[in-house]
Amino acid sequence: MYVITGAAGFIASCLVQYLLEKGITDLVLVDDFERKDKAGNWQNKTYREIVDRKQLFKWLEKSGRGVKGVYHLGARTDTAEQDEQLFYDLNYNYSQRIWKWCTQNDVPLVYASSAATYGGGELGYEDAHKLVKDLVPLNPYGKSKNDFDKWTLTQKETPPHWYGLKFFNVYGPNEYHKGRMASVIFHAFRQIKETGKVRLFRSHREGIADGEQKRDFVYVKDVVAFNHFLMDQTPTSGLYNVGTGKAATFLDLAHATFKAMDITPKIEFIDTPIDIRDNYQYFTQADMSKVATITYNGSFRSLQEGVEDYVQAYLMNGRYW
């Protein structure tokens, strides 16, 4: 039996589907299941039971004896949200309680950290433990994730195997509910479908042309496969980057989306919104050298491959995975 938090959300619902396709069906889904816009992510999936996130620890106390592993992917992820207490409650304190339960009950833990912990990238993007204390995230979301990473690294008592995953720019099916925080691919598809063109943010940094901002875009199917690998194969515990290791420009992304839709590209540029401009990341690229040391036998698709699958298999017909 595996517990998956955030199971009505984007990445975790994809993990559920991935595990089901692997024949792993003894799953306990944890989240706030009241949001109707998330219903398509979980209602048609097979599971043992659903548990409201506020009731998780009561459930664990009563029924947690058979848990083989916890995937803690639930979090508050809005990078524009400025309420630090909200992030402390949902991303830090809640995660501490899960860590302590896993430690006390000898249960492996995979949890979601974030590439937002790297801030502006001043120290690079290496998932080395020694760098965590010096990272300066650009927003309360990134800070909450980095604070938890720092806390885990100070713990003498830990789960038998544990992994904090620094997800880079994840995109793919089941993000219909995310609104403004959905991937740029999702928004590009919608814009092309409605207007025949894509609007990208202008660069507000000298030396970087419009559309040349770069991110490490990673397909959610590859992300969840790596989650399962860690839980199943239990390599060395610690923090791991989850990206492709190759940064791509937003222009690359737009062109890949147009190509997947078989439409001639038409791109315009707009000002980056004021509320995110100061904290906007102009470059991210996962250093995947640590992953290489654990002989992961999976792979991470190129942006073009991932966008083609996402657009043609899901967005074109509104499908969920």
Backbone torsions as a table, in degrees:
resi	resn	phi	psi	omega
1	MET	NA	128.0	178.8
2	TYR	-116.7	139.4	176.2
3	VAL	-100.8	131.6	-179.6
4	ILE	-126.9	111.6	177.6
5	THR	-87.5	154.8	-176.7
6	GLY	73.9	21.6	-168.9
7	ALA	-67.0	-15.8	174.9
8	ALA	-90.2	-3.9	-177.4
9	GLY	-93.0	-165.6	-170.4
10	PHE	-70.1	-73.1	-172.9
11	ILE	-65.8	-43.5	-175.9
12	ALA	-65.2	-37.6	178.5
13	SER	-66.8	-32.9	175.0
14	CYS	-68.7	-36.8	175.9
15	LEU	-61.8	-42.3	177.8
16	VAL	-56.4	-48.4	-179.1
17	GLN	-64.0	-40.0	178.9
18	TYR	-60.4	-46.4	-179.8
19	LEU	-64.7	-40.0	178.1
20	LEU	-60.9	-40.3	179.6
21	GLU	-70.3	-18.1	174.3
22	LYS	-87.7	-0.2	-179.2
23	GLY	85.6	11.2	179.3
24	ILE	-97.3	104.1	-171.9
25	THR	-114.3	-9.3	-177.8
26	ASP	-83.8	76.6	-170.7
27	LEU	-121.1	137.4	174.5
28	VAL	-110.1	117.2	-176.0
29	LEU	-96.3	127.3	-175.9
30	VAL	-120.6	130.3	177.8
31	ASP	178.4	-177.3	166.1
32	ASP	-92.8	106.9	-173.0
33	PHE	-93.6	15.9	-177.2
34	GLU	-82.3	-21.9	-176.9
35	ARG	-73.6	117.3	-177.5
36	LYS	-68.2	-27.9	-178.0
37	ASP	-73.4	-7.9	176.2
38	LYS	-102.0	-3.1	-171.7
39	ALA	-57.6	-38.9	-178.6
40	GLY	-63.9	-18.7	-179.8
41	ASN	-73.5	-24.5	-171.6
42	TRP	-136.2	-21.9	-169.7
43	GLN	-64.2	-29.5	-177.7
44	ASN	-98.1	13.3	179.5
45	LYS	-97.1	159.2	177.0
46	THR	-89.0	136.9	178.7
47	TYR	-158.4	162.6	178.0
48	ARG	-75.4	-44.0	-173.5
49	GLU	-168.3	154.3	171.3
50	ILE	-112.6	145.4	-176.7
51	VAL	-134.6	128.4	175.1
52	ASP	-63.8	138.9	-174.6
53	ARG	-59.9	-28.2	179.2
54	LYS	-73.2	-18.1	-178.6
55	GLN	-103.0	4.7	-173.2
56	LEU	-57.7	-46.4	-172.8
57	PHE	-72.7	-30.2	171.7
58	LYS	-65.9	-40.5	179.5
59	TRP	-65.3	-42.7	179.8
60	LEU	-62.1	-39.3	179.4
61	GLU	-62.8	-36.9	-176.3
62	LYS	-88.3	-39.8	-168.3
63	SER	-126.1	9.9	-171.6
64	GLY	-82.6	-0.4	-174.7
65	ARG	-60.0	-32.7	-175.8
66	GLY	-93.8	8.8	-177.6
67	VAL	-72.7	126.4	179.7
68	LYS	-95.5	-19.8	-179.5
69	GLY	-173.8	153.6	178.3
70	VAL	-121.0	126.1	169.8
71	TYR	-102.6	104.8	-177.4
72	HIS	-98.0	90.4	-177.0
73	LEU	-110.8	-2.0	178.4
74	GLY	-77.3	137.6	180.0
75	ALA	-169.2	162.4	166.9
76	ARG	-84.7	121.8	-169.8
77	THR	-119.7	7.4	-176.8
78	ASP	-73.1	111.0	-177.1
79	THR	-74.6	-12.7	177.9
80	ALA	-91.4	-12.8	179.2
81	GLU	-68.9	134.4	-176.5
82	GLN	-110.3	1.3	-178.6
83	ASP	-78.7	96.5	-175.8
84	GLU	-64.8	-32.6	-179.9
85	GLN	-65.3	-36.6	177.9
86	LEU	-60.9	-45.4	178.4
87	PHE	-67.1	-37.0	178.7
88	TYR	-61.5	-43.3	-178.0
89	ASP	-67.6	-49.3	-170.6
90	LEU	-86.9	-35.4	-174.4
91	ASN	-99.6	-27.4	-174.9
92	TYR	-103.6	-61.3	-176.1
93	ASN	-64.4	-45.6	179.8
94	TYR	-61.1	-41.4	179.4
95	SER	-66.2	-36.9	175.8
96	GLN	-59.9	-42.4	-179.0
97	ARG	-64.4	-39.1	177.7
98	ILE	-66.2	-44.4	178.2
99	TRP	-56.7	-48.1	-177.5
100	LYS	-64.3	-38.4	178.3
101	TRP	-65.4	-45.3	179.4
102	CYS	-61.4	-39.5	178.7
103	THR	-63.6	-49.0	-177.3
104	GLN	-66.6	-26.8	-175.1
105	ASN	-109.7	9.4	174.0
106	ASP	58.8	47.4	-176.6
107	VAL	-116.8	128.5	177.7
108	PRO	-61.6	149.4	-177.0
109	LEU	-134.1	129.4	166.7
110	VAL	-114.6	126.8	-179.7
111	TYR	-131.8	157.6	-178.4
112	ALA	-88.6	115.5	163.8
113	SER	-97.0	-147.8	-177.0
114	SER	-165.9	150.0	172.2
115	ALA	-69.0	-12.8	175.5
116	ALA	-63.7	-17.4	177.2
117	THR	-64.3	-23.1	-176.6
118	TYR	-80.1	-5.9	178.7
119	GLY	58.8	-132.9	-178.8
120	GLY	-81.9	4.1	177.5
121	GLY	81.1	18.1	-178.4
122	GLU	-59.4	-30.9	-179.5
123	LEU	-102.5	11.2	-178.4
124	GLY	84.4	-166.7	-175.0
125	TYR	-129.6	40.5	177.9
126	GLU	-90.9	133.1	-178.8
127	ASP	-84.6	40.6	178.2
128	ALA	-79.1	134.1	-178.0
129	HIS	-62.3	-33.1	-176.7
130	LYS	-65.5	-20.3	-177.6
131	LEU	-87.9	-17.6	-170.1
132	VAL	-58.1	-41.8	-176.4
133	LYS	-65.7	-20.6	-176.3
134	ASP	-100.9	-3.8	-178.6
135	LEU	-70.5	145.8	-179.7
136	VAL	-126.3	89.2	178.5
137	PRO	-61.2	157.8	-174.1
138	LEU	-93.1	-6.9	-177.1
139	ASN	-151.8	165.3	-178.5
140	PRO	-59.0	-33.4	177.3
141	TYR	-60.4	-52.9	179.4
142	GLY	-61.1	-37.7	179.1
143	LYS	-63.5	-42.5	-179.3
144	SER	-63.4	-37.7	178.9
145	LYS	-69.7	-41.7	-179.8
146	ASN	-70.1	-36.2	177.7
147	ASP	-61.3	-39.5	178.7
148	PHE	-69.6	-40.9	175.8
149	ASP	-56.8	-45.8	179.4
150	LYS	-59.8	-42.9	-179.3
151	TRP	-62.8	-43.8	-178.4
152	THR	-60.4	-36.6	-176.1
153	LEU	-73.9	-10.7	176.9
154	THR	-96.1	-4.8	-173.1
155	GLN	-83.4	126.7	176.4
156	LYS	-80.5	-29.9	177.1
157	GLU	-104.6	125.5	-173.8
158	THR	-134.9	165.4	168.5
159	PRO	-59.9	160.1	-177.7
160	PRO	-59.9	-34.0	172.5
161	HIS	-142.3	135.1	179.5
162	TRP	-145.7	148.3	-175.1
163	TYR	-144.8	122.7	174.3
164	GLY	-104.4	117.4	-170.5
165	LEU	-103.0	119.1	179.6
166	LYS	-88.8	87.1	-179.3
167	PHE	-68.3	132.7	173.6
168	PHE	-87.6	-143.9	-173.5
169	ASN	-82.2	93.2	-175.4
170	VAL	-84.0	136.7	176.5
171	TYR	-138.2	161.0	176.7
172	GLY	143.6	-175.3	-175.6
173	PRO	-60.1	157.1	176.5
174	ASN	79.9	20.7	176.1
175	GLU	-108.4	20.1	-178.1
176	TYR	-58.3	-30.5	-174.1
177	HIS	-83.6	-7.0	-166.3
178	LYS	-80.6	-10.5	176.0
179	GLY	58.1	-130.8	-177.9
180	ARG	-57.5	-29.7	-175.7
181	MET	-87.5	3.3	175.3
182	ALA	-66.3	162.9	-176.9
183	SER	-64.6	159.2	177.9
184	VAL	-64.3	-30.8	177.5
185	ILE	-62.4	-44.2	178.9
186	PHE	-59.2	-48.3	-178.9
187	HIS	-67.4	-37.7	178.4
188	ALA	-62.2	-44.1	179.0
189	PHE	-59.1	-47.5	-179.1
190	ARG	-61.3	-42.8	-179.0
191	GLN	-65.1	-42.9	179.6
192	ILE	-63.8	-42.9	-179.3
193	LYS	-63.0	-38.6	-175.7
194	GLU	-86.4	-33.7	-172.1
195	THR	-126.6	-11.0	-178.0
196	GLY	80.8	6.1	-179.2
197	LYS	-144.6	167.2	177.2
198	VAL	-118.0	139.4	175.2
199	ARG	-110.8	120.1	178.8
200	LEU	-110.9	156.7	178.2
201	PHE	-71.1	137.2	170.7
202	ARG	-65.8	156.4	170.7
203	SER	-82.7	135.1	175.4
204	HIS	-115.3	26.7	-179.6
205	ARG	-129.0	128.2	-178.7
206	GLU	-60.2	136.7	178.5
207	GLY	91.7	-6.8	178.1
208	ILE	-120.2	118.3	-177.7
209	ALA	-74.7	159.8	176.7
210	ASP	-56.7	130.9	179.3
211	GLY	83.0	-5.9	-179.2
212	GLU	-94.0	4.6	170.4
213	GLN	-59.2	141.5	-173.7
214	LYS	-122.6	140.1	175.1
215	ARG	-136.2	158.7	172.5
216	ASP	-93.5	98.9	-178.4
217	PHE	-89.7	125.1	-175.6
218	VAL	-126.6	134.9	-174.5
219	TYR	-77.4	136.1	-173.1
220	VAL	-61.3	-31.3	179.1
221	LYS	-63.1	-35.3	177.3
222	ASP	-74.0	-34.1	178.4
223	VAL	-62.3	-48.2	-176.2
224	VAL	-72.2	-29.5	175.5
225	ALA	-64.0	-38.5	178.2
226	PHE	-69.1	-38.3	174.5
227	ASN	-54.0	-49.1	-177.6
228	HIS	-66.5	-39.7	178.0
229	PHE	-55.5	-46.1	-178.5
230	LEU	-63.0	-45.6	-179.4
231	MET	-65.8	-36.4	-175.1
232	ASP	-81.3	-38.2	-173.0
233	GLN	-101.8	-15.6	176.3
234	THR	46.5	61.0	172.9
235	PRO	-71.2	-168.1	-178.3
236	THR	-57.8	130.5	-179.8
237	SER	-66.4	155.9	175.7
238	GLY	145.0	-167.7	179.3
239	LEU	-89.0	138.1	180.0
240	TYR	-136.0	135.1	169.6
241	ASN	-70.7	146.7	174.0
242	VAL	-130.9	97.0	179.4
243	GLY	-156.1	-172.4	178.6
244	THR	-90.2	-19.9	-174.1
245	GLY	83.9	5.4	-179.4
246	LYS	-133.5	118.7	177.8
247	ALA	-79.2	141.8	177.0
248	ALA	-127.0	151.1	-179.8
249	THR	-81.4	162.0	175.4
250	PHE	-66.7	-27.4	173.7
251	LEU	-66.0	-40.7	175.5
252	ASP	-57.5	-44.8	-179.0
253	LEU	-61.8	-46.4	-179.3
254	ALA	-61.6	-45.9	-179.3
255	HIS	-64.0	-37.5	178.1
256	ALA	-64.1	-37.4	-180.0
257	THR	-69.3	-45.3	176.1
258	PHE	-57.7	-44.0	-178.8
259	LYS	-62.5	-43.0	179.7
260	ALA	-63.5	-28.2	179.8
261	MET	-92.6	-3.8	-178.6
262	ASP	57.6	48.4	-179.1
263	ILE	-128.7	140.6	178.5
264	THR	-65.8	130.4	-176.1
265	PRO	-62.8	139.1	171.4
266	LYS	-143.3	113.5	-171.1
267	ILE	-125.0	133.6	175.0
268	GLU	-123.0	161.1	-179.8
269	PHE	-120.0	140.1	178.1
270	ILE	-128.3	159.4	178.9
271	ASP	-64.5	141.5	172.5
272	THR	-66.5	131.7	-179.6
273	PRO	-52.5	140.9	-176.5
274	ILE	-57.7	-38.7	-173.1
275	ASP	-70.1	-13.4	177.2
276	ILE	-120.2	-4.7	-171.3
277	ARG	-62.1	-44.1	-175.8
278	ASP	-67.5	-26.6	-176.5
279	ASN	-108.6	21.4	-174.9
280	TYR	-81.5	129.6	178.3
281	GLN	-83.1	124.1	-179.7
282	TYR	-93.1	-13.2	-179.6
283	PHE	-156.5	131.4	167.9
284	THR	-140.5	142.5	176.1
285	GLN	-157.8	115.1	-176.9
286	ALA	-64.8	132.4	168.6
287	ASP	-84.5	109.7	-173.5
288	MET	-99.5	17.7	-176.7
289	SER	-65.9	-34.0	179.3
290	LYS	-67.8	-39.9	177.2
291	VAL	-59.6	-36.1	179.8
292	ALA	-62.8	-26.2	-177.7
293	THR	-77.7	-14.5	-178.2
294	ILE	-102.7	14.5	176.3
295	THR	47.8	51.4	174.5
296	TYR	-67.9	126.4	-175.7
297	ASN	-93.9	4.4	176.1
298	GLY	-88.8	-171.1	-179.9
299	SER	-145.6	167.5	177.9
300	PHE	-120.8	120.0	-176.2
301	ARG	-62.5	152.2	171.8
302	SER	-67.7	161.5	177.7
303	LEU	-56.5	-43.7	-177.9
304	GLN	-63.0	-41.2	179.9
305	GLU	-67.5	-44.0	-179.0
306	GLY	-66.7	-43.7	-179.7
307	VAL	-63.6	-40.3	179.2
308	GLU	-60.2	-46.5	179.8
309	ASP	-65.0	-45.2	-178.2
310	TYR	-61.3	-48.9	-176.3
311	VAL	-68.0	-50.2	-171.4
312	GLN	-78.1	-34.0	-176.6
313	ALA	-90.9	-18.7	-173.9
314	TYR	-129.0	-58.9	-173.7
315	LEU	-66.1	-36.7	-178.1
316	MET	-59.5	-31.2	-177.1
317	ASN	-123.9	12.0	176.5
318	GLY	67.9	24.1	-177.6
319	ARG	-76.5	154.4	169.1
320	TYR	-104.1	163.6	174.8
321	TRP	-107.9	NA	NA
